[in-house]
Amino acid sequence: MSLEVALRHRFPGVAIDIAFTAPEPGITVLFGPSGSGKSTVIAAAAGLLHADSSRVVAGGAVLADTARGLFLPPEKRGVGLVFQDARLFPHMRVAANLRYGLRRTRAAPRIGFEEVVELLGIRDLLERRPHTLSGGERQRVAIGRALLRQPRLLLMDEPLASLDAARKAEILPYLVRLKRRLDLPVLYVTHSLDELLELADHVVLIESGRLRAAGPVAEIAARADLPLAARDDASAVLAAQVAGHEPERRLTRLDWGGVTLWVPLLAAEPGRAVRLKVAAREVILARADAPGLADALLAGALSVHNVVPGRVLALAEAARQAVLVELAAGAGRLLARVTPDAVARLGLAPGVAVLALVKSMSLEMPHEA
C-alpha cells in the first residue's frame, strides 16, 4: 500500500499544487522553507482544510477524493495529530489525557495504553498535570494520546519546533523507537535537517506551494542539485548492517552494499540494521588511479579507516566557493564538498572513478534503521 496525497488550493497571493505518493508504513518528512505549503498538506490530510481539489489515501482507505464528491470530516478520518504545542487538557492528569485518546476511537486497538507508556518512557509522569511537565515531556504525552486514537495515519506538524536543543535531544530517541514499532504511515513536518536525517524514510521537498522532489531519504539527501545538499550541514544517509566487532581495536565493522565501513565500537549484535550520517564536508576525494595511494593504504600508512570506491554522478556549484560532488558508491550515494581547484586538479566529471576517504570518527553514531 502507498500513502497518496494530492491537493490544489488557492489562497490569496499563493496557489498550492502538490501531489506525491510514499511507501506505507514509514515516516514521510515534508521539508521546505516557511510558507512553502507543508502545514497546508497536513491540514488537508487531516480534513481541517477543504481544498479546492484533494485526494488522500492512507492505510488503504480513501479519506478524500473531491473528484468523486468524497470528503470525510476530521472525526471520521482516523488520523492522529501532534502540533508544535502539546495542547494537553490542563485540568487532567497525564493518564487521563492519554485515555482521552482511547475514548475518541472505535478502531480496533493496534497499540495499547501500557505499550505507549513504555515506548515513550512516561510511566513516572502519569499522575502529574501538564503544567508540571517540561516541553519534551508534554510532547511525549501528546504523541501518546495521538497514538492511542489508533490512527491509520499519524500527522506531526513540527512537533519539536518549540523545544530547545536539550529537549529535542531528549525526545528524538523516543521518536526513533516509535519509528521501529509503528506499523502506520506518518507525515512529519520539520525545518530541522537533523530530524529529517534521523527519522525520514521518504522525503518530500516543497517550495512555493509546489513539489520540488520526492523519494527515499538516502537519494534525496545526497542529490547535488537539491537544496539539502547546498546546506553547510549537508549529509548523506547510509543504511548498513553490523557485520562484526573487533574489541581489541575498539572498532565495529559494517557492511554497506558490499563495502566495509569501520566505526567506533558499538553495542549492537551482528546483523542489526543501522543508519549512518556522513557529512559532505568530511569526505575527501582521490582519483582511483592516484599513484602511490594503493600502496599507502595497503601499508596502513593513513589514519583513515574507510576508503570507498565510487563514481562521480554529478557536480553542482555551491555557496562559499564550493562544489558539491555526488557519488554512486556502496548501496547508495555519498556527497562531498570540495573546492573548484580540487575539481580541476582531479579532473572530476560525471563517470570518473574516485575513492572517498572518510575517517571512522566522522561517521556519526548510527541508530537502528
Buried (B, 14 or more C-beta within 10 A) or exposed (E): EEBBBBBBBEEEEEEBBBBBBBEBBBBBBBBBEEEBBBBBBBBBBBBBBEBEBBBBBBBEEEBBBBEEEEBBEEEEBBBBBBBBEBEBEEEBBBBBBBBBBBEBBEEEEBBEBEBBBEBBBBEEBBEBBBEEBBBBBBBBBBBBBBBBBBBBBBBBBBBBBBBEEEBBEBBBEBBBBBBEEBEBBBBBBBBBBBBBBBBBBBBBBBBEBBBBBBBBBBBBBBBBEBBBBBEEEBBBBBBBBBBEBEEEEEBBBBBBEEBBBBBEBBEBEEEBBBBBBBBBBBBBBBBBEEEEBEEEBEEEEEEBBBBBBBEBBBBBEBEEEBBBBBBBBBBBBBBBBBEEEBBEEBEBEEEBEBBBBBBBEBBBEBBEB
